[in-house]
Amino acid sequence: MTITVAVDAMGGDVGLKVTVPASIQFLQDHPNANLILVGDQAAIEAELSRHQGVARSRVHIRHATQVVGMDESPQLALKNKKDSSMRVAINLVKEGEAQAAVSAGNTGALMATARFVLKTIPGIERPAIAKMMPSVKGSTCMLDLGANVDCTSEQLLQFGIMGSELVSSITGNANPRVGLLNIGSEDIKGNDSVKRAGEYLRQSELNFIGNVEGNDVYKGTVDVVVCDGFTGNVALKSAEGLAHMIAYFLRQEFTRNWWTRLCALAAMPVLKHFRNRVDPRRYNGASLLGLRGIVVKSHGGTDAVGFRFALEQACEEAGSDVIGHITDRVANQLNNLKQPEPEAN
């Protein structure tokens, strides 16, 4: 099966210097994939000419005259940038010319544009940002990570269904464990929306194991962690900050004097292996779940290695028909859903 991915080649903090090298490496690793690079045609052609091994028969260029700025208002981008590289890439998914789109551009503009162009799957009220996080047992899918600050209990249920189907589709795990992020494992913990969401999840067909806490994301207790976008984004940024602090402290200690530098040389194989296991570039690529098309958001400041992983995420989702699985599961689950009994005063 040939997968075609539309790439917002101009998006991100660096743009073509990252997206083009990543695209070339991706094509070398995926002989059955094609890419459509969207952006300024002359600039893309010039960047491609600087690299060797370009599979030009599998690289197509779609010219776009505009670029969405990283700090641009999502509303203004949606209204005024109809020929942006981001918008054109998403249009290619809607028109069926591509099975997925990848962008490292403005997150708010990407979500607003993708939702406007592609619309949501029936039964899904709002799209969610889902991302695979490293854990001691492999990885954990967490959603929402910032698209929806306030969420109803019904929306949290929808996130659980989408996350479960994403994990099942790309990992082959037919029955992923789903947990609801809370301040304690007891059912009585949390605000009313979270407690009600727990009731919905318990009566669903999902493999719901109950409430989980923040440390469960990295312990591998569950395969899917459900939360609202405010909580999820804070948890994600806190984890990123902790990772940077640990790396800083390690460098500081290993360069303190000649003895610690010698220790660093001896420990180098272990340190390299550790770095590879927790390298954020390997987990780059957040899925905008709930849309009638696959859109993957790359971190704006990533390098070519990280952007290539975002391309692989999009290709994997397209090849496993994530959209079809989510659509079917949502229809089946929500039709059988019963309203929980209201709490007694």
SVG drawing of the C-alpha trace seen along z (x, -y; Angstrom):
<svg xmlns="http://www.w3.org/2000/svg" viewBox="-30 -38 72 46">
<polyline fill="none" stroke="black" stroke-width="0.4" points="0.0,0.0 1.4,-3.4 1.0,-6.2 1.2,-9.8 1.9,-12.4 1.5,-16.2 4.3,-18.1 4.0,-21.7 7.6,-22.4 7.6,-26.0 6.3,-25.5 8.3,-25.4 11.1,-27.5 13.6,-26.5 11.4,-25.4 13.0,-24.0 16.4,-23.4 14.6,-20.8 11.6,-19.6 13.5,-18.8 16.4,-16.7 13.8,-14.9 11.7,-14.1 14.7,-12.7 15.6,-10.4 12.0,-9.3 11.7,-8.3 14.9,-6.4 13.5,-4.4 10.0,-4.0 10.2,-2.8 6.4,-2.6 5.7,-6.2 5.4,-9.4 5.6,-13.0 4.0,-16.2 6.2,-19.2 4.0,-22.2 5.4,-25.8 7.4,-28.1 8.4,-26.0 11.6,-27.8 12.8,-27.6 11.9,-23.9 13.7,-23.1 16.8,-25.0 16.9,-23.1 16.4,-19.7 19.3,-20.4 21.6,-20.7 21.0,-17.0 22.1,-13.7 19.9,-10.7 16.7,-12.5 14.0,-10.1 12.5,-12.8 10.0,-10.4 8.4,-10.1 8.7,-13.8 6.1,-16.2 5.9,-19.9 2.7,-21.9 3.3,-25.7 1.8,-27.8 2.2,-31.6 1.8,-32.1 3.3,-31.0 1.6,-31.0 3.8,-32.6 4.6,-30.8 3.1,-33.6 0.2,-34.4 -3.4,-34.5 -5.2,-31.2 -8.3,-33.2 -6.4,-35.5 -4.4,-32.7 -7.7,-30.8 -9.3,-33.9 -6.3,-35.5 -3.9,-32.6 -6.0,-30.5 -3.0,-29.7 -0.6,-29.0 1.6,-25.9 -0.3,-24.7 -3.8,-25.2 -2.8,-23.7 -1.3,-20.6 -4.6,-20.0 -6.6,-20.6 -4.7,-17.8 -5.9,-15.4 -9.5,-16.6 -9.3,-16.1 -7.8,-12.6 -4.5,-13.5 -2.7,-12.7 -3.6,-10.3 -2.0,-12.5 -0.5,-15.9 2.4,-16.9 3.3,-20.4 5.7,-21.9 3.9,-25.2 1.7,-27.2 -0.3,-24.7 -3.3,-26.9 -3.5,-27.7 -3.0,-24.1 -5.8,-22.9 -8.2,-25.7 -7.5,-25.1 -7.6,-21.3 -10.9,-21.4 -12.4,-23.9 -11.3,-22.0 -11.6,-18.4 -14.5,-18.6 -14.8,-16.2 -15.8,-12.5 -19.5,-12.0 -19.9,-11.7 -16.7,-13.6 -17.4,-17.1 -13.8,-18.3 -10.5,-17.1 -7.7,-16.2 -4.0,-16.4 -2.5,-12.9 1.1,-12.0 3.1,-8.9 5.2,-9.4 8.1,-7.2 7.5,-4.8 9.5,-2.0 7.4,0.5 7.6,-1.2 5.3,-4.1 2.0,-5.6 -0.5,-7.6 -1.7,-10.8 -4.5,-13.1 -5.6,-15.9 -2.3,-17.9 -3.6,-21.4 -6.4,-21.6 -9.3,-21.8 -8.7,-23.6 -12.2,-22.8 -13.7,-19.4 -17.0,-17.8 -17.2,-14.2 -18.6,-13.2 -15.6,-14.6 -13.2,-12.8 -15.0,-9.6 -14.5,-10.4 -10.8,-11.0 -10.6,-7.6 -12.1,-5.9 -9.9,-7.8 -6.7,-7.1 -7.6,-3.4 -8.1,-3.0 -4.9,-4.9 -2.8,-2.6 -4.6,0.5 -4.1,-0.5 -0.4,-1.3 0.8,1.2 -1.4,4.2 -2.6,4.2 -6.2,5.2 -7.2,4.2 -5.2,1.2 -5.5,0.3 -7.1,-3.1 -6.7,-5.3 -8.3,-8.7 -5.8,-11.2 -6.8,-12.3 -5.4,-13.4 -5.9,-9.9 -6.8,-6.4 -10.1,-6.4 -13.4,-6.8 -14.4,-9.7 -11.5,-11.8 -11.6,-14.7 -14.0,-17.3 -17.6,-16.5 -16.6,-16.3 -13.8,-13.8 -15.9,-11.7 -18.7,-11.6 -16.2,-10.7 -15.1,-7.8 -18.7,-6.5 -18.9,-6.8 -15.6,-5.0 -16.5,-2.2 -19.7,-1.4 -17.9,-1.6 -16.4,1.4 -12.9,-0.1 -10.4,1.7 -10.7,-1.0 -8.6,-0.4 -9.8,-3.4 -8.1,-6.6 -4.4,-7.0 -1.9,-9.7 0.8,-11.6 3.6,-9.1 1.6,-6.3 2.2,-7.9 5.9,-6.9 5.5,-3.8 3.7,-2.1 0.7,-1.3 -1.6,-2.1 -1.4,-2.4 -3.7,-5.4 -4.1,-8.4 -7.1,-10.6 -7.2,-14.2 -8.4,-17.7 -6.0,-19.9 -5.1,-22.2 -3.9,-19.3 -2.3,-17.4 -0.3,-20.4 1.0,-21.3 2.0,-17.6 3.8,-17.5 5.7,-20.8 6.6,-19.7 8.1,-16.5 10.0,-18.3 11.4,-20.7 12.4,-17.9 14.2,-16.1 16.2,-19.3 17.1,-19.8 18.4,-16.2 20.5,-16.6 21.8,-19.9 22.8,-18.5 24.5,-15.5 26.6,-17.7 27.4,-19.9 28.5,-17.0 30.5,-15.2 32.5,-18.4 33.2,-19.5 36.9,-18.4 39.3,-16.1 38.2,-13.1 34.5,-13.5 35.5,-14.0 37.3,-10.7 34.2,-9.1 32.2,-10.5 34.4,-8.8 34.0,-5.5 30.2,-6.0 29.8,-7.2 28.2,-4.0 25.6,-3.9 24.9,-7.6 24.5,-7.3 22.1,-4.4 20.1,-6.4 20.0,-9.4 18.6,-7.4 15.9,-5.9 14.6,-9.2 15.4,-11.3 12.3,-13.5 12.9,-13.4 11.9,-9.8 8.5,-10.8 8.0,-13.8 4.7,-13.9 1.4,-14.6 -1.8,-13.4 -4.8,-15.7 -7.4,-13.0 -11.1,-13.3 -10.8,-14.8 -11.9,-13.2 -8.3,-13.0 -4.9,-12.4 -3.0,-15.5 0.3,-15.2 1.8,-18.2 5.6,-18.2 7.4,-20.3 8.3,-23.6 11.8,-23.6 12.7,-20.0 15.5,-19.0 15.5,-16.7 15.6,-13.6 12.6,-14.6 10.6,-15.7 11.3,-12.4 9.7,-10.6 6.6,-12.9 6.4,-11.7 6.7,-8.1 3.8,-8.7 1.6,-10.0 2.5,-7.2 1.8,-4.6 -1.6,-6.0 -2.6,-6.2 -1.4,-2.6 -3.4,-1.3 -6.6,-3.2 -6.8,-4.9 -9.7,-7.2 -11.8,-4.2 -11.3,-2.4 -12.1,-5.5 -15.2,-6.2 -16.6,-2.7 -15.7,-2.5 -17.2,-5.9 -20.5,-5.0 -20.8,-1.7 -19.8,-3.0 -21.8,-6.2 -24.9,-4.5 -24.8,-2.1 -24.0,-4.8 -26.3,-5.3 -26.4,-8.5 -25.0,-8.1 -27.3,-8.6 -27.1,-12.2 -25.4,-12.4 -27.7,-12.8 -27.5,-16.1"/>
</svg>
